[in-house]
Amino acid sequence: MALRWDIEDGRVAVITLDEPDARNALTSDARSRLRAALVALRDDPLVDVAVITGAEGNFCAGGDVRTMGESDPKAIAARMADVAETAEMLAAFPKPVICAVAGHAAGAGISLACLADMVIAEESAKFTFSFLRLALGPDWGLSFTLARRVGATIAKQLILSAAAIDGNEAHRLGLADVVTHDSEALHTALGTARALAGGPKAARAAVKAMLGDLDGLRAALAAEAEMQGDRFPHPEHQEAARAFREKRKADFTGRDFTENDD
C-alpha cells in the first residue's frame, strides 16, 4: 500500500506514505490515495489536524525515479496535471497540516513538506534538492512555496546547486519550523497536533485561505508543468534516467544536449 491513514486520539489524522522499498516515493497510486485521504479528512467533522509522515525511517524520496524517462507529451501532461491537482488539494486543505520529516526528503518530497503549514524535522533528516540531478525543474509548487519559506535568493541557490542539507540547516534557513532529536519528529508533530485540536475550525480555515495565496500556487504549478513538458523528453533528462537505471553517474558532456532547446 503506497499510503495509509489513521486517526489518533479522535481528532488528529496521521497520513503515512508507505512504500519503504521506494523510500515512500510519490507514485501515481500514492498521489491518488493522498487525494482520497484529504477528501475524507476534510469532510470528517471530528478531525481537526492532519500529520503527514513516512514509513520506516524515511519521509519521501520524491517522484518515482523508476518511471522517469517518459517522453510522450500526453503522458507527461497527464502526470503533471495529476501532480498539480494533488498539490492544490493539499494547499487548500482547510485544517492545519504538519509534516514530520525523518530520513530522506528528496525532490518532490521537499515540495510536499513545503505545502504543509508546519515542518518538523529530525536533526539527521536529509533534504536533497535532486531536481537538476535528473535534469528536471522543481514541481509540486516548490518554485512558489520554497521562496515563501526561505526567500527567493536562498531558494534559487538550493535548487541550482542540487544541495543536500540536514535538519539543523533546514531549520536555520526556515525550511523546517522545528528541529528535533532523531526519532522524535513524529512524536513532536503529534504533540503539536494535539495542542491545536479543538480550536475554531472555521476561523482556522478562513486564515489558511487568506494566507495561502492559492492563485500564486496555481500559477507556479502551471509554469512548472510547462517546464517539465520540455524537460522530460529533452536529451539531458533521458540521459539522467538511463544513468539511474544503469546505476552510473549521468554524463552531460560529449554530446549536444542543447539541440532540442528552443
Rosetta silent file (secondary structure, phi, psi, omega in degrees, C-alpha in Angstrom):
SEQUENCE: MALRWDIEDGRVAVITLDEPDARNALTSDARSRLRAALVALRDDPLVDVAVITGAEGNFCAGGDVRTMGESDPKAIAARMADVAETAEMLAAFPKPVICAVAGHAAGAGISLACLADMVIAEESAKFTFSFLRLALGPDWGLSFTLARRVGATIAKQLILSAAAIDGNEAHRLGLADVVTHDSEALHTALGTARALAGGPKAARAAVKAMLGDLDGLRAALAAEAEMQGDRFPHPEHQEAARAFREKRKADFTGRDFTENDD
SCORE:     score description
SCORE:     0.000 S_00000001
   1 L     0.000  126.722 -175.103    0.000    0.000    0.000 S_00000001
   2 L   -76.089  -21.111 -178.559    1.511    3.301   -1.083 S_00000001
   3 E  -159.967  141.515  176.030   -0.282    5.345    1.575 S_00000001
   4 E  -139.025  159.241  175.685   -2.409    4.754    4.658 S_00000001
   5 E  -143.345  149.400 -177.343   -4.062    6.958    7.217 S_00000001
   6 E  -139.041  163.655  176.964   -5.320    6.533   10.767 S_00000001
   7 E  -107.230  125.671  177.623   -6.999    8.643   13.449 S_00000001
   8 E  -106.175  132.321  175.035   -5.067    9.308   16.669 S_00000001
   9 L    56.063   23.175  174.343   -6.866   10.476   19.835 S_00000001
  10 L    82.051  -29.639 -173.550  -10.068   11.068   17.881 S_00000001
  11 L  -123.735   -4.693 -178.464   -9.092   14.443   16.392 S_00000001
  12 E  -116.284  123.473  177.084   -5.656   14.000   14.801 S_00000001
  13 E   -97.479  136.558  176.980   -5.229   12.196   11.484 S_00000001
  14 E  -114.890  114.801  177.533   -1.879   10.619   10.605 S_00000001
  15 E   -99.375  121.774 -176.131   -1.221   10.148    6.888 S_00000001
  16 E  -116.018  118.309  169.791    1.693    7.784    6.281 S_00000001
  17 E   -69.743  123.532 -165.726    3.489    7.443    2.967 S_00000001
  18 L  -135.335   68.080  170.989    4.041    3.710    2.993 S_00000001
  19 L  -139.113   70.728 -171.501    6.199    2.291    0.234 S_00000001
  20 H   -55.727  -33.421 -178.407    9.515    1.709    2.035 S_00000001
  21 H   -62.631  -24.830  178.246   11.157   -0.134   -0.862 S_00000001
  22 H  -110.734   21.453 -177.239   10.942    3.121   -2.863 S_00000001
  23 L    51.244   38.340  174.134   11.642    5.330    0.174 S_00000001
  24 L    61.501   43.163  179.981    7.960    6.316    0.102 S_00000001
  25 L   -64.601  156.253 -178.914    8.097    7.879   -3.364 S_00000001
  26 E   -86.642   74.096  178.219    5.105    9.816   -4.661 S_00000001
  27 L   -71.102  171.289  176.059    3.902    7.237   -7.145 S_00000001
  28 H   -57.987  -41.358  178.397    0.671    7.599   -9.094 S_00000001
  29 H   -64.241  -41.405  179.200   -1.002    5.336   -6.530 S_00000001
  30 H   -63.380  -41.456  178.980    0.345    7.430   -3.648 S_00000001
  31 H   -62.740  -43.828  179.910   -0.977   10.632   -5.237 S_00000001
  32 H   -63.176  -43.591 -179.819   -4.393    9.080   -5.751 S_00000001
  33 H   -69.111  -33.462  177.399   -4.543    7.772   -2.188 S_00000001
  34 H   -65.557  -42.682  177.701   -3.382   11.113   -0.799 S_00000001
  35 H   -62.198  -42.936  179.401   -6.216   12.919   -2.571 S_00000001
  36 H   -62.550  -40.751  179.036   -8.725   10.377   -1.278 S_00000001
  37 H   -64.687  -42.856 -178.531   -7.393   10.777    2.265 S_00000001
  38 H   -63.727  -38.594  177.758   -7.572   14.580    2.076 S_00000001
  39 H   -64.798  -47.491 -178.558  -11.197   14.458    0.903 S_00000001
  40 H   -62.124  -42.857 -177.024  -12.185   12.032    3.666 S_00000001
  41 H   -75.275  -32.846  175.374  -10.370   14.011    6.379 S_00000001
  42 H   -61.467  -39.194 -175.059  -11.616   17.348    5.115 S_00000001
  43 L   -90.275   -3.685  179.254  -15.198   16.147    5.413 S_00000001
  44 L   -84.860  112.679 -175.425  -14.755   14.417    8.793 S_00000001
  45 L   -67.171  -16.445 -178.428  -16.162   16.822   11.415 S_00000001
  46 L   -87.027  -22.071 -177.147  -14.149   15.167   14.197 S_00000001
  47 L   -83.328  126.743 -179.266  -10.726   15.613   12.595 S_00000001
  48 L  -105.771  -31.624 -172.510   -9.016   18.902   13.474 S_00000001
  49 E  -142.492  147.145  175.159   -5.402   18.418   12.321 S_00000001
  50 E  -119.051  137.827  175.214   -3.502   16.220    9.843 S_00000001
  51 E  -116.478  131.308  177.606    0.067   14.962   10.253 S_00000001
  52 E  -110.908  130.553  179.879    1.979   13.608    7.241 S_00000001
  53 E  -142.965  179.940  178.265    4.905   11.259    7.794 S_00000001
  54 E  -124.315  154.382 -177.353    6.754    8.419    6.064 S_00000001
  55 L   -82.437  149.871  169.375    7.131    4.763    6.940 S_00000001
  56 L    53.768   46.836  166.764   10.270    3.012    8.187 S_00000001
  57 L    88.481   -0.460  175.916   12.587    5.931    8.782 S_00000001
  58 L  -128.375  148.099  177.810   12.213    7.989    5.617 S_00000001
  59 L   -81.798  -69.918 -176.845    9.846   10.798    4.741 S_00000001
  60 E  -165.315  128.662 -179.170    9.633   10.778    0.943 S_00000001
  61 L   -83.532    5.213  178.995   12.096   10.208   -1.905 S_00000001
  62 L    89.964 -149.562  178.578   10.089   12.451   -4.233 S_00000001
  63 E   -65.341  155.644 -178.728    8.855   11.345   -7.627 S_00000001
  64 L   -75.249  101.350 -175.842    9.181    7.691   -8.528 S_00000001
  65 H   -62.876  -23.677  179.509   12.504    7.678  -10.375 S_00000001
  66 H   -62.698  -21.516 -179.807   11.714    4.208  -11.691 S_00000001
  67 H  -101.566    5.989 -179.734    9.141    5.819  -14.004 S_00000001
  68 L   -70.240  164.036 -178.888   11.433    8.611  -15.214 S_00000001
  69 L    97.935    4.758  177.711   12.405    8.894  -18.873 S_00000001
  70 L   -62.179  138.747  179.328    8.870    9.474  -20.149 S_00000001
  71 L  -128.690   -7.248 -179.731    8.850   11.273  -23.496 S_00000001
  72 L   -76.339  120.731 -176.310    5.220   11.095  -24.642 S_00000001
  73 H   -56.241  -39.528 -178.739    3.712   14.623  -24.382 S_00000001
  74 H   -66.811  -41.089  179.345    0.254   13.346  -23.440 S_00000001
  75 H   -66.821  -39.751  178.691    1.616   11.128  -20.664 S_00000001
  76 H   -64.893  -44.621  179.588    3.766   13.963  -19.325 S_00000001
  77 H   -61.795  -40.820  179.432    0.821   16.378  -19.362 S_00000001
  78 H   -65.482  -41.205  178.405   -1.360   13.833  -17.554 S_00000001
  79 H   -61.833  -46.483 -178.191    1.320   13.259  -14.922 S_00000001
  80 H   -68.670  -34.042  175.820    1.771   16.980  -14.286 S_00000001
  81 H   -65.441  -38.586  178.020   -1.989   17.541  -14.120 S_00000001
  82 H   -65.072  -43.099  177.073   -2.207   14.774  -11.520 S_00000001
  83 H   -61.457  -47.290 -177.554    0.623   16.357   -9.515 S_00000001
  84 H   -62.255  -41.599  178.956   -0.974   19.805   -9.718 S_00000001
  85 H   -61.175  -43.143 -178.905   -4.368   18.510   -8.576 S_00000001
  86 H   -67.895  -44.597 -179.563   -2.811   16.775   -5.571 S_00000001
  87 H   -62.411  -44.064 -179.671   -0.626   19.745   -4.610 S_00000001
  88 H   -66.584  -37.123  179.008   -3.504   22.210   -4.825 S_00000001
  89 H   -64.316  -39.381  178.634   -5.767   19.941   -2.795 S_00000001
  90 H   -68.186  -43.558 -179.692   -3.161   19.743   -0.032 S_00000001
  91 H   -64.096  -32.858 -178.121   -2.553   23.500   -0.070 S_00000001
  92 L   -88.791   -1.169 -179.879   -6.296   24.160    0.083 S_00000001
  93 L   -57.213  125.734 -169.562   -6.901   21.668    2.913 S_00000001
  94 L   -78.562   -4.871 -178.227   -8.840   23.744    5.467 S_00000001
  95 L  -110.682  154.160  179.620   -7.286   22.174    8.573 S_00000001
  96 L   -57.019  139.176  178.231   -3.700   22.548    9.838 S_00000001
  97 E  -121.778  128.578  179.421   -1.213   20.174    8.202 S_00000001
  98 E  -120.252  130.264  174.475    2.074   19.220    9.896 S_00000001
  99 E  -102.413  130.398  176.188    4.843   17.264    8.167 S_00000001
 100 E  -105.791  110.083 -170.927    7.141   15.119   10.311 S_00000001
 101 E  -106.533  118.985  173.265   10.370   14.630    8.369 S_00000001
 102 L  -128.199  156.851  176.718   12.856   11.870    9.181 S_00000001
 103 L    61.171 -135.310 -174.284   15.471   10.267    6.963 S_00000001
 104 E   -88.057  133.680  166.699   15.338   11.230    3.314 S_00000001
 105 E  -130.784  105.928 -173.581   13.199   14.016    1.866 S_00000001
 106 E  -123.763  147.202  174.265   14.243   14.429   -1.750 S_00000001
 107 L    50.765 -120.566 -178.763   12.898   16.364   -4.713 S_00000001
 108 H   -63.909  -15.552  173.033    9.122   16.349   -4.589 S_00000001
 109 H   -65.263  -38.129  173.782    9.367   15.090   -1.014 S_00000001
 110 H   -67.065  -41.670  178.310   10.630   18.564   -0.091 S_00000001
 111 H   -57.817  -43.384  178.891    7.867   20.065   -2.215 S_00000001
 112 H   -59.321  -46.311 -179.938    5.304   18.039   -0.285 S_00000001
 113 H   -61.392  -38.834 -177.051    6.674   19.293    3.040 S_00000001
 114 H   -70.802  -14.117  175.264    6.604   22.901    1.836 S_00000001
 115 L   -81.959  -11.704 -179.472    2.875   22.613    1.130 S_00000001
 116 L   -81.119  166.148  177.859    2.257   21.957    4.827 S_00000001
 117 L   -81.337  -26.450 -179.742    1.601   24.607    7.452 S_00000001
 118 E  -146.207  138.970  177.329    4.421   23.358    9.676 S_00000001
 119 E  -118.920  122.714  176.785    7.521   21.239    9.067 S_00000001
 120 E  -114.686  120.162 -173.741    9.124   19.355   11.957 S_00000001
 121 E  -122.625  145.476  173.491   12.438   17.727   11.042 S_00000001
 122 E   -79.705  155.116 -176.695   14.883   15.482   12.815 S_00000001
 123 L   -56.065  -38.864 -176.005   18.492   16.619   13.082 S_00000001
 124 L   -90.316    1.392  177.578   19.742   13.888   10.764 S_00000001
 125 L   -56.881  144.352 -178.371   16.977   14.333    8.186 S_00000001
 126 E  -118.469  111.639  177.329   18.439   14.863    4.725 S_00000001
 127 E   -95.166  112.418 -176.037   16.734   17.362    2.417 S_00000001
 128 E  -114.693  118.093  179.217   18.067   16.756   -1.102 S_00000001
 129 L   -87.534   81.293 -165.494   17.180   19.156   -3.910 S_00000001
 130 L   -92.252    4.987 -173.238   17.636   16.485   -6.560 S_00000001
 131 H   -56.638  -50.975 -176.652   15.727   18.010   -9.492 S_00000001
 132 H   -71.606  -19.327  174.155   18.756   19.066  -11.534 S_00000001
 133 H   -64.467  -23.979  176.415   20.461   15.738  -10.857 S_00000001
 134 H  -105.496   10.061  179.972   17.710   14.371  -13.105 S_00000001
 135 L    59.038   37.963  176.966   17.849   17.384  -15.440 S_00000001
 136 L  -122.718  165.988  173.748   14.352   18.411  -14.363 S_00000001
 137 L   -96.567  171.904  177.671   12.891   21.505  -12.744 S_00000001
 138 L   -66.989  153.232  176.918   11.076   21.719   -9.405 S_00000001
 139 L  -142.927 -168.998 -174.488    7.439   20.665   -9.244 S_00000001
 140 L    58.678   24.785  176.634    4.578   20.235   -6.772 S_00000001
 141 L    83.549    7.593 -174.722    4.645   24.044   -6.484 S_00000001
 142 H   -63.654  -28.166  178.536    8.146   24.240   -4.981 S_00000001
 143 H   -62.878  -18.233  177.892    9.085   27.133   -7.260 S_00000001
 144 H  -102.786  -48.519 -170.627    6.499   29.106   -5.265 S_00000001
 145 H   -74.201  -34.120 -177.296    6.456   27.580   -1.780 S_00000001
 146 H   -65.798  -43.047  179.593   10.200   27.332   -1.157 S_00000001
 147 H   -64.025  -33.006  177.237   10.789   31.036   -1.752 S_00000001
 148 H   -67.312  -25.674 -179.923    7.963   31.847    0.657 S_00000001
 149 H   -88.107  -46.435 -170.029    9.788   29.851    3.313 S_00000001
 150 H  -115.176   -5.155 -175.853   13.457   30.718    2.807 S_00000001
 151 L    95.657  152.073 -173.214   13.456   33.709    0.457 S_00000001
 152 H   -64.925  -40.928 -176.333   13.970   33.822   -3.307 S_00000001
 153 H   -65.325  -47.517  179.945   17.770   34.019   -3.263 S_00000001
 154 H   -67.348  -38.559  178.282   18.297   31.022   -0.968 S_00000001
 155 H   -58.689  -44.807  179.377   15.594   29.041   -2.803 S_00000001
 156 H   -63.137  -42.228 -179.859   17.431   29.583   -6.091 S_00000001
 157 H   -61.896  -45.145 -178.079   20.758   28.587   -4.537 S_00000001
 158 H   -62.063  -43.202 -177.223   19.351   25.372   -3.064 S_00000001
 159 H   -73.398  -45.220 -176.308   17.747   24.263   -6.322 S_00000001
 160 H   -69.293  -29.932 -179.725   20.572   25.284   -8.685 S_00000001
 161 L   -89.118   -0.974 -175.647   23.268   23.681   -6.530 S_00000001
 162 L    50.129   47.059 -173.113   21.267   20.445   -6.062 S_00000001
 163 L   -65.611  154.580  170.847   22.000   20.939   -2.374 S_00000001
 164 E  -129.864  117.022 -175.616   21.672   18.315    0.332 S_00000001
 165 E  -126.676  154.243  179.593   21.180   19.745    3.826 S_00000001
 166 E   -90.927  179.747 -176.649   20.429   18.237    7.220 S_00000001
 167 H   -61.681  -37.758  179.429   17.624   19.075    9.607 S_00000001
 168 H   -63.869  -43.381  179.258   19.642   21.658   11.519 S_00000001
 169 H   -68.899  -37.767  176.332   20.494   23.591    8.356 S_00000001
 170 H   -60.088  -39.213  178.214   16.897   23.305    7.151 S_00000001
 171 H   -68.364  -41.292  179.746   15.797   24.833   10.436 S_00000001
 172 H   -61.865  -37.687 -177.883   18.383   27.624   10.195 S_00000001
 173 H   -80.916  -17.654 -177.565   17.196   28.523    6.707 S_00000001
 174 L    99.654    1.150  176.587   13.500   28.381    7.593 S_00000001
 175 L   -69.005  -37.891  174.076   12.687   25.281    5.583 S_00000001
 176 L  -108.462  139.063 -179.987   11.885   23.465    8.844 S_00000001
 177 L   -84.038  -31.649 -178.220    9.967   25.226   11.620 S_00000001
 178 E  -138.525  139.231  173.286   11.136   22.897   14.392 S_00000001
 179 E  -116.733  138.105 -176.958   14.149   20.576   14.633 S_00000001
 180 E  -125.026  167.313  169.880   14.132   17.590   16.975 S_00000001
 181 L   -64.593  160.818 -179.818   16.479   14.849   18.064 S_00000001
 182 L   -60.011  145.407  179.862   16.418   11.757   15.887 S_00000001
 183 L    72.904    9.688 -176.890   13.356    9.512   16.187 S_00000001
 184 L  -116.134   -1.127 -175.510   11.326   12.355   17.726 S_00000001
 185 H   -63.162  -47.130 -178.401    9.815   14.201   14.733 S_00000001
 186 H   -66.088  -42.495  178.710    6.566   12.239   14.647 S_00000001
 187 H   -59.112  -43.663  179.505    6.192   12.362   18.434 S_00000001
 188 H   -66.928  -40.809  178.841    6.703   16.135   18.384 S_00000001
 189 H   -62.654  -41.120  179.431    4.317   16.558   15.461 S_00000001
 190 H   -66.957  -38.791  177.255    1.623   14.579   17.246 S_00000001
 191 H   -63.149  -41.375  177.628    2.091   16.643   20.405 S_00000001
 192 H   -65.189  -42.243  179.761    1.754   19.843   18.389 S_00000001
 193 H   -62.613  -42.175  179.214   -1.303   18.488   16.599 S_00000001
 194 H   -64.190  -35.478  178.144   -2.982   17.553   19.870 S_00000001
 195 H   -67.063  -31.052  179.356   -2.342   21.055   21.193 S_00000001
 196 H   -81.403  -24.465 -176.033   -4.049   22.503   18.091 S_00000001
 197 L   -61.021  143.632  178.821   -7.012   20.114   18.237 S_00000001
 198 L    91.320   -2.004  179.195  -10.252   21.574   19.467 S_00000001
 199 L   -76.452  179.635 -177.369   -9.618   25.055   18.099 S_00000001
 200 L   -74.948  104.706 -174.164  -12.063   27.084   15.975 S_00000001
 201 H   -59.985  -49.285 -175.603  -12.251   25.163   12.693 S_00000001
 202 H   -64.138  -40.371  179.805  -13.992   27.812   10.607 S_00000001
 203 H   -66.137  -41.916  178.330  -11.669   30.589   11.743 S_00000001
 204 H   -62.258  -42.986  179.381   -8.594   28.471   11.013 S_00000001
 205 H   -61.108  -40.413  179.580   -9.915   27.614    7.567 S_00000001
 206 H   -65.136  -41.490  179.248  -10.507   31.298    6.870 S_00000001
 207 H   -65.295  -43.621  178.569   -6.988   32.217    7.995 S_00000001
 208 H   -61.005  -41.778  179.445   -5.444   29.464    5.871 S_00000001
 209 H   -64.427  -38.690 -178.532   -7.403   30.628    2.834 S_00000001
 210 H   -68.770  -40.345 -174.560   -6.326   34.230    3.390 S_00000001
 211 H   -89.752  -13.503 -170.169   -2.632   33.420    3.836 S_00000001
 212 H   -74.304  -29.018 -176.807   -2.328   30.562    1.354 S_00000001
 213 L    51.690   61.395  179.762   -2.257   32.517   -1.948 S_00000001
 214 H   -63.570  -30.468  178.442   -3.710   29.679   -3.990 S_00000001
 215 H   -63.675  -40.565  177.227   -3.644   31.850   -7.109 S_00000001
 216 H   -64.012  -41.099  178.570    0.130   32.166   -6.773 S_00000001
 217 H   -64.619  -43.953 -179.845    0.472   28.428   -6.296 S_00000001
 218 H   -60.539  -41.359  178.807   -1.730   27.686   -9.315 S_00000001
 219 H   -63.033  -40.728  178.906    0.386   29.970  -11.498 S_00000001
 220 H   -65.900  -42.457  179.563    3.550   28.217  -10.306 S_00000001
 221 H   -61.643  -39.677  178.435    2.066   24.769  -10.940 S_00000001
 222 H   -65.634  -42.430  179.144    1.130   25.804  -14.486 S_00000001
 223 H   -66.088  -39.903  178.104    4.634   27.156  -15.140 S_00000001
 224 H   -63.444  -40.894  179.720    6.210   24.012  -13.691 S_00000001
 225 H   -62.676  -40.413  178.682    4.029   21.805  -15.905 S_00000001
 226 H   -65.097  -43.299  178.776    5.145   23.751  -18.975 S_00000001
 227 H   -63.186  -47.391 -178.088    8.807   23.456  -17.973 S_00000001
 228 H   -65.711  -30.336  175.696    8.598   19.737  -17.227 S_00000001
 229 H   -60.586  -31.692  175.227    6.822   19.205  -20.532 S_00000001
 230 H   -82.515  -36.348 -172.530   10.011   20.471  -22.162 S_00000001
 231 H   -75.417  -41.277 -174.395   12.428   18.807  -19.744 S_00000001
 232 L   -56.644  -48.473 -178.984   11.143   15.218  -19.708 S_00000001
 233 L   -80.682   -6.601 -176.511   11.766   14.470  -23.417 S_00000001
 234 L   -65.241  145.610 -179.968   14.996   16.506  -23.509 S_00000001
 235 H   -54.411  -32.810  179.594   18.236   14.519  -24.090 S_00000001
 236 H   -61.211  -47.845 -179.460   19.581   15.653  -20.694 S_00000001
 237 H   -69.374  -37.856  178.994   16.744   14.024  -18.772 S_00000001
 238 H   -60.695  -39.177  176.165   16.774   10.952  -20.992 S_00000001
 239 H   -66.038  -42.885 -179.915   20.484   10.528  -20.169 S_00000001
 240 H   -63.006  -40.246  179.171   19.828   11.054  -16.452 S_00000001
 241 H   -66.540  -40.856  176.736   17.043    8.448  -16.494 S_00000001
 242 H   -63.435  -42.704 -179.533   19.276    5.941  -18.297 S_00000001
 243 H   -60.700  -39.463  178.413   22.084    6.610  -15.847 S_00000001
 244 H   -63.533  -46.370 -179.361   19.764    5.913  -12.928 S_00000001
 245 H   -63.929  -34.277 -178.449   18.616    2.623  -14.423 S_00000001
 246 L   -90.134    2.691  177.089   22.211    1.650  -15.203 S_00000001
 247 L    55.714   51.623  177.532   23.403    2.720  -11.727 S_00000001
 248 L  -139.010  170.874  177.352   26.006    5.160  -13.011 S_00000001
 249 L   -79.551  135.374  178.594   26.648    8.887  -12.965 S_00000001
 250 L   -64.949  141.704  179.813   24.894   10.830  -15.706 S_00000001
 251 L  -114.525  105.686 -179.521   27.227   12.227  -18.373 S_00000001
 252 L   -96.805   14.112  178.945   26.042   15.566  -19.740 S_00000001
 253 L  -113.908  165.959  174.093   29.249   16.129  -21.742 S_00000001
 254 L    83.683    3.294  174.633   30.438   14.805  -25.067 S_00000001
 255 L  -153.434  165.965 -176.055   27.190   15.374  -26.919 S_00000001
 256 L   -87.955   98.652 -179.487   24.935   18.265  -27.812 S_00000001
 257 L   -86.540    2.221 -179.684   22.364   18.452  -25.038 S_00000001
 258 L  -102.344    2.730 -171.500   21.003   21.783  -26.300 S_00000001
 259 L   -64.788  -27.593 -178.347   19.761   20.511  -29.640 S_00000001
 260 L   -96.013    0.164  179.742   16.118   20.268  -28.537 S_00000001
 261 L   -76.287  149.261  176.236   16.010   23.622  -26.758 S_00000001
 262 L   -72.897    0.000    0.000   14.039   26.471  -28.258 S_00000001
